[in-house]
Amino acid sequence: MQFLLPDLGEGIQEAQILKLLVAEGDRVELDQPLMEVETDKAAVEIPSPVAGTIAKLHGGEGDVVNVGNPLVTFDTGDGAGGGEAAPAAKPAATKKAASKKPATPAAPATPPPPLPSGDVRAAPVIRKLAHRLGVDLRLVRGTGKRGRIVRDDVRAAAENGTAAIGSAPAASGPAPVAPPPVTRVAPIPPTVTPPGEPGKDAHGTTHTERLGQVRKTIAAQMAKSVSTIPHCTNFEDADVTDIDALRRGYNAVNPPERKLTLMAFAIQAIAHSLRRFPVFNATFDGDAMQIVYKDYLNIGIAVDSERGLVVPVMRNVETLDIHGIAASLKQLAHKVRNVSFTVDELRGGSFTVSNAGAAGGANRYATPIINHPESAILALGRARTEPRYVDGELRPRMILPLSLTFDHRATDGAESSRFLGDVIAQLENPARLLLG
């Protein structure tokens, strides 16, 4: 009996196999997870529709399978080994559910030797972080799913200094002949082995990495946005000294679960301004030459994850107070970290906020690309203390950089300046923001 890849959501045509949880010849029970696949921006487990034996797997890890194509052939003992297709089972969102998988044996007391560079399981953003912190990923043991290296692993290695680049054990064999000394103006940064399959072109060696479903979706969405929407970006600063002091004072006397972040205040300010400037909460319909204004405020929160950029949607923000926004932010972050969101939770946004400053480094301003078909996106830079003149005196102030990209077909620079100025006025006046 053949089992076909089921319909995984509206508009989804294919899925990539991330992890096989069974092998040919294995006996499986009804609803036992068969494999983990990635589609659009969500990872899901595919459960078995029947009890039986795996006669054939029709794809391996990394393969892309179209909806409706065979995934598994079962031998159920009734003579239906390769004939009638099984009804599609409903996939379940991937979660850390130990009850569905065999228990992992306890780790040995002595850590295993470091992985060869080609076997490092880390996303490109993690490799970039390791390079910036001087961490050799070959010496890091991953604590993520299937041994993947996550941000906390890299930061822990950087703090204890046990995985510094250059500390890897020397390879066996004769020592290479030392090259003649060369005087350099600056040291060459350490080499990080790129992901992908090794190869070569006419000029030297290369590595080629096949795109996963998330990166393919991002690439298609970004190309569609920049090819159809004329982008224009405004840059401004908000003095958030007073609201940051209010936030810190509140957090000092309240339990951690009620903690407020600067991001929560920014979203509340943006929601208020979108009510006063509805063209930024709209869609420009180029075919009908009209603007569709959204009466609801569904704000997408762009999150940098190990799978790539994920934009879960905070719905009906106009109905939330500052505590509701903070709680929703915490819930969205938890779902992204645990890959427990659904495809529907990534759709229906009317405006997007990108917290570019959360990536660390010296990020100030950005030129964010609009999340098609929305008409605007606002990026928050990294807030920092800077000297500013206040009432004729130079004082330290907390400054938050803002970058607003808008669809120049729907509106113009003057209106975008007024919208951004309205957001800033609220962030600089906590009473106006919190009291309306």
C-alpha positions in Angstrom: 0.0 0.0 0.0 1.4 3.4 -1.0 1.2 6.4 1.2 1.2 9.8 -0.6 2.5 13.1 0.6 -0.7 14.8 2.0 -2.0 18.3 1.5 0.0 20.4 4.0 -1.8 23.7 3.6 -3.2 26.2 1.1 -0.8 26.9 -1.8 1.9 24.4 -0.7 3.1 22.2 -3.6 6.2 20.5 -2.2 8.1 19.5 1.0 11.7 18.7 1.7 12.5 15.7 3.8 14.6 16.9 6.8 14.9 13.7 8.8 13.9 10.1 8.3 12.6 8.5 11.6 12.3 5.0 10.2 14.1 2.7 7.8 13.1 0.1 5.2 12.2 -3.1 7.0 11.1 -1.4 10.2 7.8 -2.3 11.8 5.7 0.8 12.6 2.4 1.4 14.5 -0.5 3.6 13.6 0.3 7.3 14.0 4.0 6.6 14.6 6.1 9.5 13.2 7.7 8.4 9.9 9.7 11.5 9.0 10.1 15.2 9.5 9.5 17.5 6.5 9.8 21.2 5.9 7.2 23.1 3.9 6.9 26.8 3.4 8.3 27.9 6.8 6.9 25.2 9.0 8.4 21.9 10.0 5.9 19.0 10.5 6.1 15.4 11.4 4.3 12.9 9.0 2.6 10.1 11.0 2.0 6.6 9.7 -1.6 6.1 8.4 -1.4 2.4 9.1 0.4 -0.3 11.2 2.7 -2.4 9.1 6.3 -2.8 7.8 8.2 -0.2 5.7 8.6 -1.9 2.3 10.1 1.1 0.6 11.0 4.7 1.3 10.5 6.9 -1.8 12.8 9.7 -0.7 15.9 10.4 1.4 16.9 13.2 3.6 17.2 16.4 1.6 14.9 15.2 -1.2 12.0 17.4 -2.3 8.7 15.6 -2.8 5.6 17.0 -4.5 2.2 16.9 -2.8 0.4 13.7 -4.0 3.6 11.8 -4.8 4.5 8.5 -3.0 6.3 8.8 0.3 6.2 5.3 1.7 5.1 1.9 0.6 3.8 -0.3 3.4 3.5 -4.1 3.7 0.4 -4.5 6.0 0.2 -8.2 5.7 -2.9 -8.1 3.6 -1.3 -8.4 0.2 -1.6 -4.6 -0.5 2.2 -4.0 -0.6 2.3 -1.8 -3.6 -1.2 -1.1 -4.8 -3.8 1.2 -3.4 -2.7 4.5 -1.9 -3.3 5.1 1.7 -5.5 8.1 2.7 -3.4 11.2 3.6 -2.7 11.5 7.2 -2.9 14.9 8.9 0.7 16.2 9.7 1.4 17.4 13.2 3.6 20.4 14.1 7.0 19.3 15.2 7.4 19.5 19.0 9.8 18.2 21.5 7.6 15.3 22.5 9.7 12.5 24.0 6.7 10.2 24.0 6.8 9.9 20.2 10.5 9.0 19.8 12.8 6.5 21.5 14.6 7.8 24.5 18.1 9.1 23.8 20.9 7.2 25.7 22.7 9.2 28.3 25.8 10.9 27.1 29.1 9.4 28.1 31.1 11.0 30.8 34.0 11.7 28.4 32.9 14.0 25.5 33.3 12.5 22.0 36.0 13.8 19.7 35.2 16.9 17.6 33.3 16.4 14.4 35.2 16.9 11.1 34.4 20.3 9.6 32.2 18.8 6.9 29.9 17.2 9.5 29.2 20.3 11.5 25.4 20.7 11.8 24.9 24.4 12.0 22.8 26.9 10.0 24.6 29.7 8.1 23.6 32.3 10.7 25.2 30.1 13.4 28.4 29.8 11.4 28.5 33.5 11.0 28.0 34.0 14.7 30.8 31.5 15.4 33.1 33.3 13.0 32.4 36.6 14.7 33.1 35.2 18.2 36.1 33.2 17.1 34.6 29.8 17.8 35.7 26.6 16.0 32.4 24.7 15.4 34.3 21.4 15.0 34.9 21.5 18.8 31.3 22.4 19.8 28.7 19.8 20.7 25.3 20.8 19.6 22.3 20.7 22.0 19.7 21.4 19.3 17.5 18.9 17.5 19.5 16.0 16.0 22.7 17.5 17.4 22.4 20.8 15.6 24.5 23.6 17.0 22.4 26.5 18.3 23.2 30.1 19.4 23.6 29.2 23.1 26.1 26.5 22.2 28.3 29.0 20.4 28.0 31.7 23.0 28.9 29.2 25.8 31.9 28.0 23.8 33.0 31.6 23.4 32.7 32.4 27.1 34.7 29.4 28.3 37.3 29.6 25.6 37.5 25.9 25.0 36.5 26.1 21.3 38.6 29.0 20.1 39.6 28.9 16.4 43.1 27.5 16.2 42.7 25.2 19.2 41.7 22.1 17.1 44.0 19.1 17.4 46.7 19.0 14.8 46.2 16.5 12.0 48.5 13.4 12.0 51.2 13.0 9.4 54.4 14.9 8.5 54.6 18.5 9.4 54.2 20.8 6.4 57.2 22.9 5.2 56.9 26.3 6.7 56.4 29.0 4.1 58.7 32.0 4.0 57.7 34.8 6.4 55.4 37.4 5.0 54.8 40.9 6.5 51.1 41.7 6.7 49.4 45.0 7.6 46.5 43.1 9.3 46.1 39.4 10.3 44.0 37.2 7.9 40.7 36.2 9.6 40.3 32.5 10.4 38.8 30.4 7.7 35.3 29.0 8.4 34.4 25.9 6.3 31.3 26.8 4.3 28.4 24.4 4.2 27.5 22.2 1.2 29.2 19.7 -1.1 32.8 20.3 -2.0 33.6 20.8 -5.7 35.6 23.0 -8.0 35.2 25.5 -10.8 37.7 27.0 -13.2 39.4 29.1 -10.5 39.6 26.7 -7.5 37.6 24.7 -5.0 34.0 25.5 -4.1 31.2 24.3 -1.8 27.6 24.0 -3.1 24.6 24.0 -0.8 21.2 23.1 -2.0 18.5 25.5 -0.7 16.1 24.3 2.0 12.4 25.1 1.8 12.7 28.1 4.1 15.5 29.8 2.0 13.7 29.0 -1.2 10.5 30.6 0.1 12.5 33.7 1.3 14.2 34.0 -2.0 11.0 33.8 -4.0 9.2 36.3 -1.7 12.0 38.8 -1.7 12.5 38.7 -5.5 8.7 39.2 -6.0 8.7 42.1 -3.6 11.6 44.1 -5.1 10.5 43.3 -8.7 6.9 44.6 -8.2 7.2 47.2 -5.4 9.1 50.5 -5.8 10.9 50.7 -2.4 11.8 53.9 -0.6 13.4 54.1 3.0 13.3 56.8 5.6 15.7 56.9 8.5 15.1 58.6 11.9 16.1 58.4 15.6 13.8 58.1 18.6 15.0 59.3 22.1 13.6 56.4 24.2 15.4 57.4 27.4 12.3 58.1 29.4 10.3 55.1 28.2 13.4 52.8 28.8 13.6 54.2 32.4 9.9 53.5 32.9 10.3 50.0 31.6 13.3 49.2 33.8 11.6 50.6 36.9 8.5 48.5 36.2 10.5 45.3 35.6 12.4 45.8 38.8 9.3 45.5 41.0 7.3 42.9 39.0 7.8 39.2 38.4 9.7 38.0 35.3 6.6 36.7 33.6 5.3 40.3 33.4 8.6 41.7 32.0 8.2 44.5 29.5 10.6 45.0 26.5 11.3 48.0 24.4 10.0 46.0 21.5 6.6 45.8 23.1 6.4 49.6 23.5 7.5 50.0 19.9 4.7 47.7 18.6 2.1 49.6 20.6 3.3 52.9 19.2 3.3 51.5 15.7 -0.2 50.2 16.1 -1.5 53.6 17.3 0.2 55.3 14.3 -1.2 52.9 11.8 -4.7 53.9 13.0 -3.9 57.5 12.2 -2.0 56.7 8.9 -4.0 53.8 7.4 -2.1 53.8 4.0 0.7 52.0 5.8 -1.7 49.2 6.8 -2.8 48.6 3.3 -2.1 46.7 0.1 -1.6 48.3 -3.3 -3.4 46.4 -6.0 -1.5 47.2 -9.2 -3.8 45.2 -11.5 -7.0 47.0 -10.4 -5.1 50.3 -9.6 -6.6 50.6 -6.1 -5.5 50.6 -2.5 -7.1 48.1 -0.1 -7.0 49.4 3.5 -7.1 46.8 6.3 -9.4 47.5 9.2 -7.5 45.0 11.3 -3.9 45.3 12.6 -2.1 42.1 12.1 1.6 42.9 12.7 4.2 40.4 11.5 7.3 40.1 13.7 10.4 39.2 11.6 12.4 36.7 13.6 15.9 35.5 12.7 15.9 31.7 13.4 18.1 28.7 12.6 15.8 27.9 9.7 16.0 31.4 8.3 13.8 34.5 8.5 10.4 33.6 10.0 7.5 36.1 10.3 4.8 35.0 12.7 1.8 37.3 12.8 0.5 39.0 16.0 -3.2 39.3 15.2 -5.6 42.1 16.2 -3.0 44.2 17.9 -5.5 47.0 18.2 -7.3 45.0 20.9 -4.1 44.4 23.0 -2.7 46.6 25.8 1.1 46.7 26.5 0.9 43.5 28.7 -1.0 41.7 25.9 1.6 42.7 23.4 4.4 41.6 25.6 2.8 38.2 26.3 2.1 37.7 22.6 5.7 38.5 21.7 6.9 35.9 24.3 4.6 33.3 22.8 5.7 34.0 19.3 9.3 33.7 20.2 8.7 30.4 22.0 7.0 29.0 18.9 9.8 30.1 16.6 12.5 28.6 18.9 10.6 25.3 19.2 9.4 25.2 15.6 5.9 24.7 16.8 4.1 27.2 14.7 1.7 26.4 11.8 1.8 27.8 8.2 -1.4 29.7 9.0 0.4 31.6 11.8 2.7 33.1 9.2 -0.1 34.5 7.0 -2.5 37.4 7.1 -0.1 40.2 8.1 -0.9 43.8 7.3 2.4 45.4 8.4 5.8 44.0 9.5 8.3 45.0 12.2 11.9 43.8 12.0 14.1 44.0 15.1 17.4 44.3 13.3 19.2 45.4 16.4 18.5 42.0 18.0 21.1 40.4 15.7 23.9 42.2 17.7 26.9 43.9 16.3 26.9 47.5 15.3 23.5 47.5 13.5 21.9 51.0 13.4 19.9 51.4 10.2 18.7 49.0 7.5 16.9 49.0 4.2 14.3 46.3 4.9 12.4 44.7 2.0 8.6 44.9 2.2 6.8 41.7 2.9 4.7 41.4 -0.2 1.9 42.4 -0.6 2.0 44.8 2.4 2.8 48.4 1.8 5.4 49.1 4.5 7.9 47.6 7.0 9.7 49.2 9.9 13.1 48.0 11.2 14.3 48.8 14.7 18.0 49.3 15.1 20.1 48.6 18.2 19.3 51.1 20.9 22.4 52.6 22.6 23.4 55.4 24.8 24.7 58.5 22.9 25.6 62.1 23.8 22.7 64.5 22.8 22.0 68.1 23.5 19.0 68.6 25.7 18.0 72.1 26.8 21.4 73.3 25.8 23.3 70.7 27.8 25.1 67.6 26.5 23.6 64.6 28.2 23.6 60.8 27.7 20.4 59.6 26.0 19.1 56.2 24.9 18.7 56.4 21.1 16.7 53.9 19.0 17.4 54.0 15.2 14.3 53.5 12.9 14.2 52.6 9.2 10.8 52.7 7.5 10.5 51.2 4.0 7.3 52.0 2.1 5.6 51.3 -1.2 6.1 54.5 -3.2 3.1 53.6 -5.4 0.8 53.8 -2.4 2.2 56.9 -0.7 5.0 59.5 -0.7 8.0 60.6 1.3 6.1 63.4 3.1 3.4 61.1 4.4 6.0 58.5 5.5 7.9 61.2 7.4 4.7 62.2 9.2 4.0 58.5 10.0 7.5 57.9 11.4 7.3 61.2 13.3 4.1 60.1 14.9 5.7 56.8 16.0 8.7 58.7 17.4 6.5 61.2 19.3 4.8 58.4 21.2 8.1 56.7 22.0 9.5 59.9 23.3 6.4 60.6 25.4 5.4 57.6 27.5 2.2 59.4 28.8 0.9 59.9 25.3 1.7 56.3 24.4 0.2 54.6 27.4 -2.7 57.0 28.1 -3.8 57.6 24.4 
